[in-house]
Amino acid sequence: MEELMEILEDLHPDVDFETEEALVDDGILDSFDIVTLVTEITDTFDITIPAGEIVPANFNSAKALHAMILRLSDEE
């Protein structure tokens, strides 16, 4: 989770990712941010994020992102 938090904080240092639960829904993360996150997560965690996983529910919070990373790590 620490590596994920670093990625998120580098992207938006002004956001409290520990408590925010509507990153996409509230427009905090835009489509460019999502593309950047997918790339960073793929490289950092050595996983593949299928297009079907790129949905707001998986990107609305650090906790949701972390759960997706763990789930995809288990599948590989």
C-alpha positions in Angstrom: 0.0 0.0 0.0 2.9 2.3 0.7 4.1 2.2 -2.9 0.6 2.9 -4.1 0.3 5.9 -1.8 3.6 7.3 -3.1 2.3 7.0 -6.7 -0.9 8.8 -5.8 0.8 11.5 -3.8 3.2 12.2 -6.7 0.2 12.6 -9.0 -1.8 14.9 -6.7 0.2 16.0 -3.6 -2.8 18.2 -2.4 -5.2 15.2 -2.0 -5.7 13.2 1.1 -5.8 9.7 -0.4 -6.2 8.0 2.9 -9.7 9.4 3.4 -10.9 10.3 -0.1 -13.4 7.8 -1.5 -14.7 9.6 -4.7 -11.6 10.3 -6.7 -13.2 9.7 -10.0 -16.8 10.6 -9.1 -15.7 14.0 -7.7 -13.4 14.7 -10.7 -10.2 14.6 -8.6 -8.7 12.1 -11.1 -9.3 12.8 -14.8 -8.7 10.4 -17.7 -5.1 11.4 -18.0 -4.5 10.7 -14.3 -6.1 7.2 -14.8 -3.8 6.5 -17.8 -0.8 7.6 -15.7 -2.0 5.5 -12.8 -2.5 2.4 -14.9 1.1 2.8 -16.3 2.6 3.4 -12.9 0.8 0.5 -11.2 1.6 -1.9 -14.1 5.3 -1.0 -13.9 5.5 -0.9 -10.1 3.5 -4.0 -9.2 4.3 -6.0 -12.4 0.7 -6.7 -13.2 -1.6 -6.2 -16.2 -4.7 -4.2 -15.7 -7.3 -5.4 -18.3 -9.6 -2.8 -19.9 -12.6 -4.2 -18.0 -10.9 -3.3 -14.7 -10.6 0.4 -15.6 -13.9 1.5 -14.1 -14.6 4.2 -11.6 -15.3 1.8 -8.7 -11.6 0.5 -8.9 -10.2 4.1 -9.0 -12.4 6.0 -6.5 -10.1 5.4 -3.5 -6.7 4.2 -2.6 -8.3 1.3 -0.8 -10.2 0.3 -4.0 -7.0 0.6 -6.1 -5.1 -1.5 -3.5 -7.8 -4.2 -3.6 -7.7 -4.3 -7.4 -3.9 -4.6 -7.3 -4.1 -7.5 -4.8 -6.8 -9.2 -6.8 -4.8 -8.9 -10.1 -1.6 -10.0 -8.4 -3.3 -13.2 -7.2 -4.5 -14.0 -10.8 -1.1 -13.9 -12.3 
